[in-house]
Amino acid sequence: MAVPQVDKKMLSELESMGFPTTRSIRALHFSGNSNLESAVNWLLEHESDPDIDQLPLIPREIPIECGDTSNEVRNDIQGMRDPVQEQKREERTETGRQNETSQLERELNADEQEEEDRKRILALYKQKRDEEGRAREQKRNQLQDDQRERIRASKDLMEAKRTLEENQRKRMMESRIADQEEEKRARERIRQRIADDRAERRRRLGLPQENPAGASVPIITPTKQVKPVERVVTSEQLRDCLRTLKKNHKDDSARVTRAYQTLLKIIANIVKNPAEDKFRRIRLSNPIFKDRVGNLQGGTEFLELCGFQRLSASGYLVMPRDRIDMTLLNAAGVEIASAMENPYFGLLSK
C-alpha cells in the first residue's frame, strides 16, 4: 500500500490556509485532485469523520515480467484462439444482419414518423392559416366598426356645432335687439330731457313756449317794424353749425363758451337795435373778433347763416337792413342759449 500522489501546489495552498497536511492530502485524493474549492468543500463536509487524520492508502502497482514461452504453448494458445475468433466472426455477421434489419426498421419507422410529422405540420399550418384569416376578418370588421363610429361621431359633432352656432346667432340677435331697444329708450330719455331743459330755459328767459310744429316766436318785438326776408335757413342748420364749432374745438371748452357768448351778444344787439348799422357791421380783422369767433371754424359761418354777408373787398361782415329776419335771429339766439346750457348738446341730432 502507498500514499496517493496529489498536486503539490494545491497541497501547499491548503497548508497555508491552516489545514493539516494529512487532512489536505486526504481531501485532495477523495475530491479527485481537481481544484482547491472541491478540496475545501470536502474538508468541511468530512471534518467529523473518525479517520480524517489518517493518510489514505492505495495498492501499489507491481510490474509482472513474463519469460519466453515455448512453441507448444504458442500453438495451444493459437488453437484456442481460432474457434474463438470464428465464433466472434459469426457473432459479428449475425450482429450485422440484425443491425441491418434494425436499420431498415428504423428507416421505415423514420419514414412513418416523417409522414406523421408532415401531416401534423400541414394541420398546424392550416390551423394557423385559418386563425390568421379569422384575425384578418376580425380586424377588418373592427376597422369597419371604427369607421362607422367615426362617421357617426363626426355627424354628431357637426350637428352639435350647428346647434351651437344657431344658438349663438339667436343670442346675438336677441342681444342686438335688446341693445337697440335700450339705445332707443336712452335717446328718447335724452330728447325728453333736452326738450324739458329747453322749455325750462325759455321759461326762465321769459320766452314763449315753442308750438307743436316747432315754429319759434320772436323773443323781442322791435321798435321799428322791418319786413322779414324769406330765408331757407332752418334751426337744424344753425345747430349743425354750432355743433361743428364745438366738435372742432372740444379740447378747449372755455374758448367755445366764449365764442357762443360773443355770437349771442352780436345777435341780441341786432334784435334790440336793428336800425343801428354799427351792430350789423363787423370788421374781420378785429383782434377781439378774430380771437373769439373769426379763428374758430364754424363761427363766421354761423353769422352768415343769420344773414351776414362777407365783403371781401372791404374785409367786413355786413347784414343789410333788408336781410334782417327777426324770426331767424330769435331762433339763432335760442340755439346759442341751448348750446351753452345744455350738457347734452351735440350728442344727438333732432
MITI-28751 format. One record per residue: x, y, z of N, C-alpha, C in turn; residue number from 1; residue in one letter. Coordinates in steps of 0.1 Angstrom, whole numbers. Atoms other than C-alpha are relative to their C-alpha. Layout:
N
SITE  n.xx  n.yy  n.zz ca.xx ca.yy ca.zz  c.xx  c.yy  c.zz pos code
SITE     X     Y     Z     X     Y     Z     X     Y     Z NUM    A
...
***
This chain:
350
SITE  n.xx  n.yy  n.zz ca.xx ca.yy ca.zz  c.xx  c.yy  c.zz pos code
SITE     9   -12     0     0     0     0     9    12     0   1    M
SITE    -8   -12     1    12    35    -7    -9    13     1   2    A
SITE     7   -13    -1     2    72    -2    -3     5   -14   3    V
SITE     3    -5    13   -15    86   -32     7    13    -3   4    P
SITE    -6   -12     4     1   113   -52   -10    11    -3   5    Q
SITE    10   -12     1   -16   148   -50     8    12    -6   6    V
SITE    -6   -12     6   -10   182   -66     7     8    11   7    D
SITE    -8    -7   -10    18   198   -46    -3    15     2   8    K
SITE     3   -14    -1     8   233   -54   -13     2     8   9    K
SITE    13    -1    -8   -28   228   -41     2    -4    14  10    M
SITE    -2     4   -14   -14   210   -11     7    11     8  11    L
SITE    -6   -11    -7     8   239    -2   -10    11     3  12    S
SITE    10   -10    -2   -21   263    -6    -9    -4    12  13    E
SITE     8     4   -11   -42   242    18     7     1    13  14    L
SITE    -8    -1   -12   -14   241    43     1    15     4  15    E
SITE    -1   -14    -4   -10   279    41   -13     5     5  16    S
SITE    13    -4    -5   -48   282    48    -2    -6    14  17    M
SITE     1     5   -14   -42   263    81    -5   -14     1  18    G
SITE     4    14    -1   -53   228    72    12    -9     2  19    F
SITE   -11     9    -2   -31   199    84     4    -7   -13  20    P
SITE    -5     7    12   -10   180    58    -8   -12    -2  21    T
SITE     7    13     2   -28   147    64   -14     3    -5  22    T
SITE    13    -3     5   -62   162    60     0     6   -14  23    R
SITE    -1    -6    13   -51   182    30     2   -11   -11  24    S
SITE    -2    11    10   -38   150    12   -12    -8    -1  25    I
SITE    12     8     1   -69   131    21   -11     8    -8  26    R
SITE    10    -8     7   -92   160     8     3     0   -15  27    A
SITE    -4    -1    14   -72   163   -25    -3   -14    -6  28    L
SITE     1    13     6   -73   125   -30   -15    -3    -3  29    H
SITE    14     4     2  -110   120   -24    -8    10    -8  30    F
SITE     8   -10     8  -121   152   -42     5    -1   -15  31    S
SITE    -4     2    14  -104   139   -74    12     8    -4  32    G
SITE   -12    -8     3   -73   162   -71    -3     9   -11  33    N
SITE     4    -8    12   -93   185   -94     3    15     3  34    S
SITE    -3   -14    -2   -93   220   -78    -1     3    15  35    N
SITE    -2    -4   -14   -88   238   -45   -14     1     7  36    L
SITE    13    -2    -5  -125   246   -40    -7   -13     4  37    E
SITE     6    13    -3  -136   210   -42     7    -6    13  38    S
SITE    -7     6   -12  -109   200   -16    -5     7    13  39    A
SITE     5    -7   -12  -121   227     8   -14    -4     4  40    V
SITE    14     5    -2  -157   216     4     0   -14     7  41    N
SITE    -1    14    -5  -147   180    11     4     1    15  42    W
SITE    -5    -1   -14  -128   190    43   -12     5     9  43    L
SITE    11    -5    -8  -159   210    55   -10   -11     3  44    L
SITE    10    10    -2  -182   181    49     4   -12     8  45    E
SITE    -4    12    -7  -160   153    64    10     3    12  46    H
SITE    -8    -3   -11  -143   171    93    -3    -8    12  47    E
SITE     3     8   -12  -161   150   118     2   -15    -3  48    S
SITE    -3    15     3  -150   116   101    10    -5    11  49    D
SITE   -10     5   -10  -131    94   126    13    -2    -6  50    P
SITE   -14     2     6  -103    87   101     4    12    -8  51    D
SITE    -3   -12     7  -100   123    90    15     3     1  52    I
SITE   -14    -3    -1   -64   125   103     9   -12    -4  53    D
SITE    -8    11     5   -53    92    87     3     2   -15  54    Q
SITE    -4    -2    14   -34    92    54    -7   -11    -8  55    L
SITE     6    10     8   -53    74    26    11    -9    -6  56    P
SITE    -9     9     6   -36    43    12    -6    -7   -12  57    L
SITE     5     6    13   -39    28   -23    10   -11    -3  58    I
SITE    -9    11     3   -25    -5   -37    12     5    -9  59    P
SITE   -12    -3     8    10    -3   -51     0    -8   -13  60    R
SITE    -1     8    12    14   -13   -88    13    -7    -1  61    E
SITE   -12     9     1    38   -42   -93     1    -5   -14  62    I
SITE    -1     5    14    50   -49  -128     4   -15     0  63    P
SITE    -2    15     1    50   -86  -138     7    -2   -13  64    I
SITE    -8     3    12    76   -98  -163    -3   -14    -4  65    E
SITE     3    13     5    68  -128  -185    12    -5    -8  66    C
SITE   -11     5     8    95  -150  -199    -4    -6   -13  67    G
SITE     3     6    13    97  -167  -233    -8   -13     1  68    D
SITE     8    12     0    70  -193  -240     5   -10   -11  69    T
SITE    -4    10     9    76  -225  -258    -9     0   -12  70    S
SITE     8     1    12    63  -233  -293   -13    -7     3  71    N
SITE    12     8    -3    39  -258  -279   -11     9     6  72    E
SITE     9    -9    -7    24  -233  -256    -7    10   -10  73    V
SITE     5    -9    10    21  -209  -285   -11    -7    -9  74    R
SITE     9     7     9     4  -235  -307   -13    -2     8  75    N
SITE    12     3    -8   -20  -244  -279    -9    13     1  76    D
SITE     8   -12    -1   -29  -208  -275    -6     4   -13  77    I
SITE     5    -3    13   -33  -203  -312   -12    -9    -3  78    Q
SITE    11     9     2   -55  -234  -313   -13     4     7  79    G
SITE    11    -4    -8   -76  -220  -286    -6    13    -6  80    M
SITE     5   -13     6   -79  -186  -304    -8    -2   -12  81    R
SITE     7     1    13   -91  -199  -338   -15    -2     2  82    D
SITE    15     1    -2  -125  -212  -326    -7    12     6  83    P
SITE     6   -13    -6  -130  -181  -305    -2    10   -11  84    V
SITE     1   -10    11  -122  -159  -335   -11    -3   -10  85    Q
SITE    10     4     9  -145  -179  -357   -14     3     6  86    E
SITE    13    -3    -7  -173  -176  -332    -3    15     0  87    Q
SITE     2   -15     0  -167  -139  -330    -4     5   -13  88    K
SITE     4    -5    13  -169  -135  -367   -14    -4    -3  89    R
SITE    14     3     2  -202  -154  -368    -9    10     8  90    E
SITE     9    -9    -8  -215  -133  -340     0    14    -6  91    E
SITE     0   -14     7  -204  -101  -359    -9    -1   -12  92    R
SITE     9     1    12  -221  -114  -390   -15     1     4  93    T
SITE    14     0    -5  -253  -121  -371    -4    14     5  94    E
SITE     3   -13    -5  -250   -88  -354    -2    10   -11  95    T
SITE     1    -9    12  -245   -71  -388   -14    -1    -6  96    G
SITE    14     2     6  -277   -88  -401   -10     7     9  97    R
SITE    10    -6    -9  -296   -77  -370     1    15    -1  98    Q
SITE    -1   -14     1  -282   -43  -373    -6     6   -13  99    N
SITE     7    -4    13  -293   -41  -410   -15     0     1 100    E
SITE    14     1    -2  -327   -53  -400    -5    12     8 101    T
SITE     4   -11    -9  -329   -28  -372     1    13    -7 102    S
SITE    -2   -12     7  -316    -1  -395   -12     2   -10 103    Q
SITE    11    -1     9  -343    -9  -421   -13     3     7 104    L
SITE    11    -4    -8  -369    -9  -394     0    14     5 105    E
SITE    -1   -14    -5  -356    24  -381    -4     9   -12 106    R
SITE     3    -9    11  -358    38  -416   -14     0    -3 107    E
SITE    14     0     2  -393    26  -421    -8     8    11 108    L
SITE     7    -8   -11  -403    40  -387     3    15    -2 109    N
SITE    -3   -14     2  -385    72  -396    -9     6   -11 110    A
SITE     9    -5    11  -405    74  -429   -14     2     5 111    D
SITE    13    -2    -6  -437    68  -410    -1    12     9 112    E
SITE     0   -11    -9  -427    93  -384     1    13    -8 113    Q
SITE     0   -12     8  -418   118  -411   -13     3    -7 114    E
SITE    14    -2     6  -452   113  -428    -9     5    11 115    E
SITE     9    -5   -11  -469   118  -394     4    15     3 116    E
SITE    -4   -14    -3  -448   149  -388    -4    10   -11 117    D
SITE     4    -8    11  -456   162  -423   -15     3     1 118    R
SITE    14    -2    -1  -493   156  -417    -3    10    12 119    K
SITE     3    -9   -11  -491   173  -383     4    14    -3 120    R
SITE    -4   -13     4  -472   202  -398   -10     7    -9 121    I
SITE    11    -5     8  -498   206  -425   -12     4     8 122    L
SITE    11    -3    -8  -525   205  -399     2    13     8 123    A
SITE    -4   -12    -7  -507   231  -379     0    12    -9 124    L
SITE     0   -11    10  -502   253  -410   -14     4    -3 125    Y
SITE    14    -3     3  -538   250  -419    -7     7    12 126    K
SITE     6    -6   -11  -549   258  -384     5    15     2 127    Q
SITE    -6   -13    -1  -525   288  -383    -6     9   -11 128    K
SITE     6    -8    11  -538   300  -417   -14     4     3 129    R
SITE    14    -3    -4  -574   297  -405     0    11    11 130    D
SITE     0   -10   -10  -565   316  -374     3    14    -5 131    E
SITE    -4   -13     6  -548   343  -394   -12     6    -8 132    E
SITE    11    -5     7  -578   345  -417   -11     6     9 133    G
SITE    10    -5   -10  -602   349  -387     5    13     6 134    R
SITE    -5   -12    -5  -579   375  -373    -1    12    -9 135    A
SITE     1   -11    10  -578   395  -405   -15     4    -2 136    R
SITE    14    -3     1  -616   392  -408    -5     8    12 137    E
SITE     4    -8   -12  -620   404  -372     6    14     0 138    Q
SITE    -6   -13     1  -596   432  -378    -7     9   -10 139    K
SITE     8    -7    10  -615   442  -410   -13     5     6 140    R
SITE    13    -4    -6  -648   442  -391     2    11    10 141    N
SITE    -3   -10   -10  -632   462  -363     3    14    -7 142    Q
SITE    -3   -13     7  -619   488  -388   -13     6    -6 143    L
SITE    13    -5     5  -654   490  -404    -8     6    11 144    Q
SITE     8    -5   -11  -670   494  -370     6    14     5 145    D
SITE    -6   -13    -4  -644   521  -361    -4    11   -10 146    D
SITE     4   -10    10  -651   539  -394   -14     5     2 147    Q
SITE    14    -4    -2  -688   538  -388    -2     9    12 148    R
SITE     1    -8   -12  -683   551  -353     6    14    -2 149    E
SITE    -5   -13     2  -661   579  -365   -10     9    -9 150    R
SITE    10    -8     9  -687   589  -392   -11     5     9 151    I
SITE    11    -4    -9  -714   589  -365     4    11     9 152    R
SITE    -5   -11    -9  -693   609  -341     2    13    -8 153    A
SITE    -1   -12     8  -685   634  -369   -13     6    -3 154    S
SITE    13    -6     2  -722   638  -377    -5     6    13 155    K
SITE     5    -6   -13  -730   643  -340     7    13     3 156    D
SITE    -7   -12    -3  -702   668  -337    -5    12    -9 157    L
SITE     5   -10     9  -714   687  -368   -13     5     4 158    M
SITE    13    -4    -5  -749   687  -355     1     9    12 159    E
SITE    -2    -8   -12  -738   699  -321     6    14    -3 160    A
SITE    -6   -13     4  -717   726  -338   -10     9    -6 161    K
SITE    11    -8     7  -746   737  -360   -10     5    10 162    R
SITE    10    -4   -10  -769   738  -330     6    12     9 163    T
SITE    -7   -10    -8  -743   758  -310     1    14    -8 164    L
SITE    -1   -12     8  -738   783  -339   -14     7    -1 165    E
SITE    14    -6     0  -776   787  -342    -4     7    12 166    E
SITE     3    -6   -13  -780   793  -305     8    13     2 167    N
SITE    -8   -13    -1  -751   819  -307    -6    11    -8 168    Q
SITE     6   -10     8  -768   836  -336   -13     6     6 169    R
SITE    12    -4    -6  -801   837  -318     3    10    12 170    K
SITE    -4    -9   -12  -784   851  -286     5    13    -5 171    R
SITE    -5   -13     5  -766   877  -307   -11     9    -5 172    M
SITE    12    -8     5  -798   888  -324    -8     5    11 173    M
SITE     8    -5   -12  -816   890  -291     7    11     7 174    E
SITE    -8   -10    -6  -787   909  -276     0    13    -8 175    S
SITE     0   -12     9  -786   933  -306   -13     7     1 176    R
SITE    13    -6     0  -823   938  -305    -2     7    14 177    I
SITE     1    -6   -13  -821   945  -267     8    13     1 178    A
SITE    -9   -12     0  -792   969  -273    -7    11    -7 179    D
SITE     7   -10     8  -812   987  -300   -11     6     8 180    Q
SITE    11    -5    -8  -842   990  -277     5     9    11 181    E
SITE    -5    -8   -10  -821  1002  -249     5    14    -5 182    E
SITE    -5   -12     6  -804  1027  -272   -11    10    -3 183    E
SITE    12    -8     4  -838  1039  -285    -6     6    13 184    K
SITE     6    -5   -12  -851  1043  -249    10    11     5 185    R
SITE    -9   -10    -5  -819  1062  -240    -1    13    -8 186    A
SITE     2   -12     9  -823  1085  -270   -13     8     4 187    R
SITE    13    -6    -4  -859  1091  -260     1     8    13 188    E
SITE    -1    -7   -13  -849  1100  -225     9    12    -2 189    R
SITE    -9   -12     2  -821  1123  -237    -8    11    -8 190    I
SITE     8   -10     7  -845  1140  -262   -10     7     9 191    R
SITE    10    -6    -9  -871  1144  -235     6    10    10 192    Q
SITE    -7    -8    -9  -846  1158  -211     5    13    -7 193    R
SITE    -4   -13     8  -833  1183  -238   -12     9    -2 194    I
SITE    12    -8     2  -869  1193  -245    -4     7    13 195    A
SITE     3    -6   -13  -875  1198  -208     9    11     4 196    D
SITE   -10   -11    -3  -843  1218  -204    -3    12    -8 197    D
SITE     2   -11     9  -851  1239  -234   -13     8     5 198    R
SITE    12    -6    -5  -886  1246  -221     2     8    13 199    A
SITE    -3    -7   -12  -872  1255  -187     8    13    -2 200    E
SITE    -7   -12     3  -847  1279  -202    -8    11    -6 201    R
SITE     9   -10     6  -873  1296  -223    -9     6    11 202    R
SITE     8    -5   -11  -894  1299  -192     7    10     8 203    R
SITE    -8    -9    -8  -866  1315  -172     4    13    -8 204    R
SITE    -3   -12     8  -858  1338  -201   -12     8    -4 205    L
SITE    12    -7     3  -894  1348  -204    -5    -1   -14 206    G
SITE     4     2    14  -898  1335  -239   -12    -9    -1 207    L
SITE    12     9     2  -930  1319  -252     5   -14    -3 208    P
SITE    -3    14     3  -930  1281  -254    -2    -3   -15 209    Q
SITE     1     4    14  -925  1265  -288   -13    -7    -3 210    E
SITE    12     7     3  -956  1254  -306     3   -14    -5 211    N
SITE    -3    14     4  -960  1217  -316     7    -1   -14 212    P
SITE    -7     1    13  -949  1225  -352    14     4     1 213    A
SITE   -14    -3    -1  -916  1237  -339     3    14    -4 214    G
SITE    -3   -14     4  -920  1273  -350     3     8    12 215    A
SITE    -4    -8   -12  -904  1298  -327    -7    14    -1 216    S
SITE     6   -13    -1  -919  1331  -315    11    10     2 217    V
SITE   -10   -11    -3  -899  1363  -316     2     3    14 218    P
SITE    -3    -3   -14  -881  1370  -284    -4    14     3 219    I
SITE     2   -15    -2  -882  1408  -287    -7     6   -12 220    I
SITE     7    -7    11  -906  1429  -307     8    13    -3 221    T
SITE    -8   -12     3  -885  1455  -324    -9    13     0 222    P
SITE     8   -13    -1  -895  1492  -320    -4     4   -14 223    T
SITE     3    -4    14  -894  1496  -358    -3   -13    -8 224    K
SITE     4    12     8  -913  1471  -380     9    -1   -12 225    Q
SITE    -8     3    12  -889  1456  -405    -6   -12    -7 226    V
SITE     6    11     8  -903  1434  -432    11   -12    -1 227    K
SITE    -9    11     1  -886  1400  -429     2    -5   -14 228    P
SITE    -3     6    13  -869  1384  -458    -1   -15     1 229    V
SITE     2    15     0  -878  1349  -467    14    -7     0 230    E
SITE   -13     7    -2  -850  1326  -456    -2   -15    -2 231    R
SITE     0    14     1  -842  1290  -463     8    -7    11 232    V
SITE    -8     5   -11  -821  1286  -432    -9    -6    11 233    V
SITE     8     7   -10  -835  1262  -406     7    -1    13 234    T
SITE    -6     1   -13  -829  1257  -369    10   -12     0 235    S
SITE    -9    11     0  -812  1224  -377    13     4    -6 236    E
SITE   -13    -5     6  -786  1242  -399     7     8    10 237    Q
SITE    -7    -8   -10  -779  1266  -371     6    -9    11 238    L
SITE    -5     9   -10  -775  1237  -346    12    -8    -6 239    R
SITE   -12     7     6  -752  1218  -370    12     9     0 240    D
SITE   -12    -9     0  -730  1249  -373     6     1    14 241    C
SITE    -5    -1   -14  -728  1253  -335     7   -13     4 242    L
SITE    -5    13    -3  -722  1216  -332    14    -2    -6 243    R
SITE   -13     1     7  -693  1217  -357    10     9     7 244    T
SITE   -10    -8    -7  -677  1246  -338     4    -7    13 245    L
SITE    -3     7   -13  -679  1226  -305     9   -12    -3 246    K
SITE    -8    13     3  -666  1194  -321    14     3    -4 247    K
SITE   -14    -3     5  -636  1211  -338     8     6    11 248    N
SITE    -8    -6   -11  -626  1227  -305    -4    -6    13 249    H
SITE     5     6   -12  -637  1202  -280    10    -1    12 250    K
SITE   -10     0   -11  -604  1203  -261     1    13     7 251    D
SITE    -1   -14    -6  -609  1240  -253   -14     5     2 252    D
SITE    14    -3    -2  -644  1242  -238    -1    15     4 253    S
SITE     1   -14    -4  -637  1277  -223     0     9   -13 254    A
SITE     0    -8    12  -629  1291  -258   -13    -1    -7 255    R
SITE    13     2     7  -661  1275  -272   -11     8     7 256    V
SITE    10    -7    -8  -682  1290  -244     1    15    -3 257    T
SITE    -2   -15     3  -666  1325  -251    -5     3   -14 258    R
SITE     5    -2    14  -674  1321  -288   -15     1     0 259    A
SITE    14     0    -1  -710  1312  -280    -6    14     6 260    Y
SITE     4   -13    -6  -713  1343  -257     1    11   -10 261    Q
SITE    -2   -11    10  -699  1366  -284   -11     0   -11 262    T
SITE    11     1    10  -723  1353  -310   -13     4     5 263    L
SITE    12    -3    -6  -752  1356  -287    -1    15     2 264    L
SITE     0   -14    -2  -742  1392  -279    -3     7   -13 265    K
SITE     2    -6    13  -740  1401  -316   -14    -1    -5 266    I
SITE    14     2     4  -774  1386  -323   -10     8     8 267    I
SITE     9    -8    -9  -790  1403  -293     0    15    -3 268    A
SITE    -2   -14     4  -776  1437  -303    -8     3   -12 269    N
SITE     8    -3    12  -792  1434  -337   -15     0     2 270    I
SITE    14     1    -3  -825  1423  -324    -5    12     8 271    V
SITE     4   -12    -7  -826  1451  -299     1    13    -7 272    K
SITE    -2   -13     8  -813  1478  -323     2    -4   -14 273    N
SITE    -1     4    14  -820  1466  -358     4    12    -9 274    P
SITE    -3   -12     9  -816  1502  -372    14     5     2 275    A
SITE   -13    -4    -2  -781  1506  -358    10    -7    -9 276    E
SITE    -9     6    10  -756  1500  -386    13    -6     7 277    D
SITE   -12     5    -7  -727  1495  -361    -1   -14     5 278    K
SITE     2    14    -4  -743  1463  -348    -1   -10   -11 279    F
SITE     1     8    12  -747  1450  -383    12     0    -9 280    R
SITE   -12    -2     8  -712  1457  -394    12    -5     9 281    R
SITE   -11     6    -8  -682  1436  -381    13     0    -9 282    I
SITE   -12     0     7  -646  1441  -392     7   -14     3 283    R
SITE    -6    13    -1  -630  1407  -399    14     0     6 284    L
SITE   -14    -1    -5  -595  1419  -389     0     4    15 285    S
SITE     1    -4   -14  -607  1430  -354     6   -11     8 286    N
SITE    -7    10    -8  -583  1412  -330   -10    -7    10 287    P
SITE     9     6   -10  -611  1406  -304    -9   -10    -8 288    I
SITE     9     8     8  -635  1392  -331     8   -12    -5 289    F
SITE    -8    11     5  -607  1371  -346     3   -11    11 290    K
SITE    -4     9   -10  -597  1356  -313   -12    -8     5 291    D
SITE    11     6    -6  -632  1349  -301    -9    -8   -10 292    R
SITE     9     6    10  -651  1340  -333     7    -3   -13 293    V
SITE    -5     2    13  -632  1345  -365    10   -11    -3 294    G
SITE   -10    11     1  -604  1320  -359    -6   -14     3 295    N
SITE     6    12    -3  -628  1293  -349    -9    -5   -12 296    L
SITE     8     5    11  -642  1271  -376   -15    -2     4 297    Q
SITE    15     0    -3  -680  1275  -377    -5    13     5 298    G
SITE     5   -12    -5  -681  1309  -361    -5    10   -10 299    G
SITE     4    -9    11  -682  1331  -392   -11    -6    -8 300    T
SITE    11     7     8  -704  1305  -410   -13     2     7 301    E
SITE    13    -2    -7  -730  1308  -382    -6    14    -3 302    F
SITE     4   -14     3  -731  1346  -387    -6     1   -14 303    L
SITE     5     0    14  -735  1341  -425   -14    -6    -1 304    E
SITE    14     6     0  -765  1318  -418   -10     9     6 305    L
SITE     9    -9    -6  -780  1345  -397    -3    12    -9 306    C
SITE     3   -11     9  -779  1370  -426    12     9    -3 307    G
SITE   -12    -8     3  -744  1385  -426     5    -4   -14 308    F
SITE    -7     3    13  -726  1388  -459    14     4     1 309    Q
SITE   -14    -3     0  -689  1387  -464     4     9   -12 310    R
SITE    -4    -9    10  -675  1417  -483    16    -1    -1 311    L
SITE   -14     3     1  -641  1406  -495     8    12    -2 312    S
SITE    -7   -12     3  -631  1440  -508     3     8    12 313    A
SITE    -2    -8   -11  -636  1458  -476     4    -7    13 314    S
SITE    -4     8   -12  -629  1429  -452   -10     1    11 315    G
SITE    10    -2   -11  -662  1433  -433   -11   -11    -2 316    Y
SITE    13     8     0  -692  1411  -424   -11    10     2 317    L
SITE    10   -10     0  -723  1432  -431   -14    -7    -1 318    V
SITE    13     4     2  -760  1425  -426    -9    11    -5 319    M
SITE     8   -11     5  -781  1447  -449   -13     1     7 320    P
SITE    12    -2    -7  -812  1462  -435   -11    -9    -5 321    R
SITE    11     8     6  -834  1443  -459     2   -15     2 322    D
SITE    -2    14    -3  -819  1410  -448    -2    -4    14 323    R
SITE     3     3   -14  -829  1413  -412   -12    -9     1 324    I
SITE    12     9    -2  -851  1383  -402     0    -3    15 325    D
SITE     1     1   -15  -862  1386  -366    -3   -15     4 326    M
SITE     3    14    -4  -876  1350  -366    13    -8     0 327    T
SITE   -12     7     1  -843  1337  -378    10     4    11 328    L
SITE   -10    -4   -10  -823  1358  -353    -5    -5    14 329    L
SITE     5     6   -13  -846  1347  -324     3   -15     1 330    N
SITE    -4    14     0  -841  1311  -334    15    -2     2 331    A
SITE   -14     2    -2  -804  1316  -336     4     3    15 332    A
SITE    -3    -2   -15  -804  1331  -300    -4   -12     8 333    G
SITE     4    12    -8  -824  1301  -287    10   -11    -2 334    V
SITE   -10    11     2  -799  1277  -303    13     2     7 335    E
SITE   -13    -3    -7  -769  1295  -289    -2    -2    15 336    I
SITE     2     2   -14  -785  1295  -254    -1   -14     3 337    A
SITE     1    15    -2  -793  1258  -258    14    -6     0 338    S
SITE   -14     5     1  -757  1251  -268     8     3    12 339    A
SITE    -8    -4   -12  -744  1270  -238    -4    -7    13 340    M
SITE     5     5   -13  -766  1255  -211    -3   -15    -1 341    E
SITE     4    14     1  -775  1220  -224    13    -8     0 342    N
SITE   -12     8    -1  -748  1195  -213     0   -11   -11 343    P
SITE     0    11    11  -760  1170  -240     0     6   -14 344    Y
SITE     0    -6    13  -757  1194  -268    11    -6    -9 345    F
SITE    -9     6     9  -741  1178  -298     0   -15     0 346    G
SITE     0    15    -1  -748  1142  -287   -10    -6   -11 347    L
SITE    10     5     9  -779  1137  -308    -5    11   -10 348    L
SITE     6    -9     9  -794  1153  -339   -15    -1     1 349    S
SITE    14     0    -1  -830  1162  -340    -6    -9   -10 350    K
***
